[in-house]
Amino acid sequence: MARPRLYQQDQEPWVKEGMSKASWYRARETKPSETKPARETKPSVHRRRSPAKSGVRGADAMRAVEIARKAGDARALRTILAEAFPNEDEDATLKAYTRANNVARTHDHRILLIRQWAGPQWDSKPEAARDFLDDFIKVAGPNRAKRLGELFDHLARQWASPGQKFIWLKKYRDRMKDDPLYWPQMRPMRTTSSDILAERVIALMDRNLTRHWTVRELARRFQVTIYKMDGLTMEMRIRRWIVLADEGQGLLTVPRPGLQIKKTVPRRIIDNLIASGDGIGFAAMRAIIGQNIGAQVNKLRKIGILDPGSPLKLSQDTRERINRNHVIRNRRRILWAPEGLMF
């Protein structure tokens, strides 16, 4: 049964004043307060600044990476970093450099993959692959950009043509641009047959290391189309499972210590001229190559790779393209490519 209103007013003074019980006690400071013991202060201890709080920023360290990479020994590396960051802790600087160096190497590896997947469309624009990756990172944003490694690893594991992988990569980027919450569903593709065929190719090559194989011979041996075997061996070369033992004849084998890669005659001519810088006489070049080079020299002069006359020299345009890491082709045939690119 409810108490009468008069009883509440006599027994509960906060009701008379139209206040809550807590407010009435706070106003009169009659409610006992719980006092906490004073916090004990510890004497301050000078600690060495941790790498995480160091003034060395990732962007600054990455700018020093390209210079520090060229250092021939640890002393030169420390000297370069000390000059780049004179006011920083040495251990923190080295750790920041290591992190930046790992990021730069990962960045370079992805750029190589993009160039391989894009194919000849960016032969004369190697910077386009870097711009594409920078744009992809910008579109992905800080959260999704952390997972781009998963995306590149997923595409690298697929048995598909390089052009198809580049199409998928562009599709992912465009969808991320349209939808800030989009992330591709990286489902495993049906690659069982290609996995088995690749293992059979490697097993065949391992049984006889002195025997090298062309794509046509492998296609006939395993009773598949040349188109399928060409795509399979191209992907195996990109993964470094097999290599071209003879670039001119297209002979494939498994990589192993001491394997001598025989490059094409045009490629060897270009490499020797890059190393010489001043040009090489025709007879001297023929002695270096070890065979007649008349037809190859005439062809290289005809397409503008070599200057006319003697000694043999690379044209100015060719040198500029090589310095900018362009891929040099004669139609679909690759004459020269930067180290690290697999075509």
Helices and strands as residue ranges (DSSP letters): H 5-11, H 13-16, H 21-28, G 51-53, H 58-69, H 74-84, H 90-118, G 119-122, H 127-145, H 148-157, H 162-178, H 192-207, H 215-222, H 226-238, E 243-246, E 251-253, H 265-276, H 282-289, H 294-302, H 316-323, E 328-330, E 333-336
